[in-house]
Amino acid sequence: MNPMISSQQAHFYLQNGYIEFESLLSPTECETLETQVKQALRARLKKDPSRFPASQLYASGRDLWREIEPLKTLLLSRRMTSVALGLANKPSLRLGCDQWIPGVYEWSGPAKTKDLFSLQGLACILLIRINTPAEGETPHPTFRQEPGLVPIPSSRGNALIVHPNLLLNFPKMALYSPADLYLAAYTFPSAVYIHNQADPANHLLKQMGYNFGDTLINQHHPLITK
């Protein structure tokens, strides 16, 4: 067992498909992360990100870690990888991708995270809340509803870790408050790049020489180990 993951935490995750970790990031780290994300988006969009609709921000918010070194450092840090390795109960994983999710993004319906990305072999997903809960927001919104779990960590800097097969009710986030989320996805070492028409970044990895059906490699998806 990973020393940063207790047996009780691992059991809860195994039984329920999710668990919330408190204060994975500090408020200052959340502010820094948000600034770095917006810098990356500004560079990609060539304009202030606030001038673009949420759908375009989401489409442009994939693999920001490749351009912002501190994001790469965070995603490969022991703090993050120990959680992923421990809950996936694997000796090694890969950094699959990151994704910025604007709180005002309009989802078409509930979804499993395995269906959001052009990656087959997702192992563990971390959803980190960047903004502060609005006044009056339900303090513990990550309870099960029909259909799916509402994927909002209860406090700024908290991380909701979910299994890729768990159904998440993204549209119901609006019932509480728009929550800006930074998503980190870790995959199994043998994960594969696949065609996924529902993914707005479906063709992104082709820029690195991948073709659909190719296995992810260390050069572009670093391997992490215990």
N, C-alpha and C positions, 0 to 999 in steps of 0.2 A: 504493500500500500504506500502511496506517495505520502511523505510526512506532512505535507501541507493540507491533505485531505483526510478527515477523520473517517472511521468506519461508518459512523452514523450518517455523515454527509453522503458518502458513497452509496449507502443503502437507500437513503431518501431519493437520490437521483435515479438510481436503478429502478425503484418502484414507481416513481412519478414522472420521470422524464424531464425534470427541471429542478433547479435549486437556485436560491438567491444568495449571493455573497455580498455582505455589507462592506461599504467603503473600500472597494477594490482600487478606486482612484480617489484622491483627495479633491476638495473643491478647486484648489489651485491647479491641480493636474487636469481637471475637467475644463477649466478656462483655457489652459495652454493647448489641450487637445482640440478644442473647438476653434481656436485661432489657427492652428496648423491645418486643420481641415479646410477652413475657409480660404487660407492662403493657397492650398492646392487647387481648390475649386476655381478661385479667381484666375490662377495660371492656366487652367484648362479652358475656361470659358471666355477668357480675355476681358471679362467685365466683372463688376461687383456681383457676387452670387445672389444677393437679395433682389436683383432685377430679373431673376429667372424663376419659372414655375417649379414647384416641388418635384414634378416628374422629371424635369431636366437635371435638377440637382441630384436626384437619386441615380439617374442614368450615368451621370458624370462622377459619381461618388464611389466607384469601385477601384480597389487596389491603389488607394492614395499612399500607402506605405512605400510604394516603389519610388515616390518622388519626395517624400518627407522623411528624412533619416530618423528623427525622433519617434515617428510612428512605427518604423521598423524596429527600433530599439525596444519600444513598449511591447509590441506583439511578440517579440522573441525573448522578452525578459522572463526570468524565473517566476516572477509573480503571476504572469499570465499563463505560461506554458505548464507550470506545475498544476494549475487548476485543470487545464485541458487534459493533460496526461493522466492525472489522478482520477478524474471522473470517467474518462474513456477507458481507463484501466489498461493502457497500452504502454509498452516501453518506448515507443517512438511514434511521432506524428509529423505531419507537414503543416507549414503555414499555407493555408489555402487562399484566403483573400480577406480583405476588409471591405466594409460597405458603410457609407454614411446614409442614415435614414432620417430625413427631415420629419419633424413631428406633424407637419401639415400634409404629408404625402397621402394621396388618396388610394387606398388599396381596393382592389376589385372584389376581394373576399378573403376569408380565412385561408391560410396556406401553411404548408410544412416548409421549413427552411431548406430541406433537400431539393425542393422544387423551385427555389428562387434562383439558383446558380447553375452555371454550365460545368459543374463538377460532380462527378459520381464517386462516392466514397467519403462523404463528409462524416466526421467523427464527433465533433463537439462545437457548439456555437455559443459565443459569449455576446450578450446584448448589454452594453453599458449605457446607463442613463447620464446624459450630459447636462440637461437643464434641471432647475429646481422645481419641485412639484408646485402647482398652482394652489392658491388658497382654496380650501374646500375640497381638494382632490381626495378621493378615497385613499387612506394611508397604505392599504395593502391590496392593491388591485390585481395582484398576480394569482388570484384564485380561479378555479375552473369555472367556466361558463359554457353554455351550449351555443355554438360549437367552439371548442378550443380554449386555450389558455390566453388570457390577455397579457401580452408580452411587455409589461411596463415594470421595470424595477421600481421599488417604492421610494427610493431616495436618490439624490444626485450622487454619482460616483459608485452606486451599487451596480452589480452585474447579475443579470439573470442568465444562468447557463441552461441551455435547452438541448435535448436530443434532437437530431435532424429530422426524425420521424414524428415529432410531437406537433400536433396541429395548433397553430397560433392564430388567435383571432385579432389580427392587426386592425380591422375596421373599428373594433370596440374601444381602441385606444382613445378615440374622440369622446367617449362617454366620460372620461376622467379629465384629461388635458393633453394637448399635443406634447409628446415626449420625443425630443431629439435623441436618437440612439446611434451609438457607434458599435457596429457589429464586427466581430472577429471570428473567422471560420477556420477551424483546423481539420485536416483530412487524415485519412490513413495513408501510410507511405505509398501504397499502390493505387492511389486515386487517379481517375482518368478524366480528361477533358472531353465533354460531350456536347452535342447540340441540344439547346434548350431554348425554344422560341419565346418562352415567357421571360427570359432573361434579357434585359436591354443591353447588357454587356456580353452577349452571346459570342461575338466574334473578337473580343478583346485579346485573347491569348494567341490568336493567329498572328498578331504583330510580333510575337516572340518566336514564331516558327512552328507553333503547335498546329496540328490538324485534329479534327474530331477523332476520338479513339486513342489519342496519345496518352501515355502515362506521364504524370507530372514528374519533373526532374529537379534535382537540388539547385541548379543554377537559378531557377525562377521561383521555386517553392521550397525554401530552406527546410531541411530535416531537423527536427528537434527531438531530443532524447532525455531520459531521466538522468 
